[in-house]
């Protein structure tokens, strides 16, 4: 038979093991809570990054309508600055790093040809990354990590860039004979492709989409 002292040691041993198990479970739960909390913050930041780039594209197109060219390559460099008013109340920057978004003119010597603006999404598996022909890790061909962007006059991803997988194909433009002319008026086009129309419509009012500059034909 075991002595009373031996029974006490066994009982204490089991108590210590149980304590270690409880502590381990608590640590694991706290780690899971932290990871989920961090993931939700990252997703929130990604939503804000996309909104910022959408606002920048709208502002750039409005500037183009007024000046016939896009703004200088340094226009986004001063985060929270007011240099781009009235097109942007303040110049947005990355909500986490506080660094400027990456503005890449198509041609530094001719700002009228088009532009790209990039950010780095923390969710590298975001479906929009693949849709643009980019890679969550290597980016879009304009720097590692710059995996999401907006553009005008060109594709977001650099021509010939290999993302390492087949991107999600972009749905074809809806068929129709109507398109937005360069002045923002809905007109009938015999050959919309030859006129550089990015989208066509079946309705004679172009679904009231001609107010968006990126929907307009080149000629």
LINPE-V649404 format. One line per field, one symbol per residue. ss: DSSP state (A for helix, B for strand, O for the rest). phi: phi as a letter, one per 20 degrees, with the letter a starting at -180 (. if undefined). burial: + if it has 24 or more other ideal C-beta (glycine too) atoms within 12 Angstrom, else -. Layout:
ss=???
phi=???
burial=???
//
This chain:
ss=OOOAAAAAAAAAAAAAAAAAAAAAAAAAAAAAAAAAAAAAAAAAAAAAAAAAAAAAAAAAAAAAAAAOOOOOOOOOOOOOOOOOOOOOOOOOBOOOOOOBOBBBBOOOOOOOOOBBBBBOOOOOOOAAAAAOOOBOOOBOOOOOOOOBBBBBOOOOOOOOOOOOOOOOOOOOOOOOOBBBOOOOOBBBOOOOOOOOOOOOBOOOOAAAOOOOAAABOOO
phi=.ffgfffffffffffffffffffffffffffffffffffffffffffffffgfffffffffffffedmbefgfefefdgmfdfdfefcgcffcffeemeffedcffbfebfefqbcccbdffefegfffffendcgeendocpfnedbacbbnbffffgnfdfnbeffffgffffredbefgendfcedfcgffemefbcceefdllldffegfeeffb
burial=--------------------------------------------++--++-+++++++++++++----+++---++-------+--++--+++++----+++++++----+--+++++++++++-+-+++-+++++-+++++--++++++++++++++--+-+---+--------+-+++-----++-+--+----+++++----+--++--+++++--
//
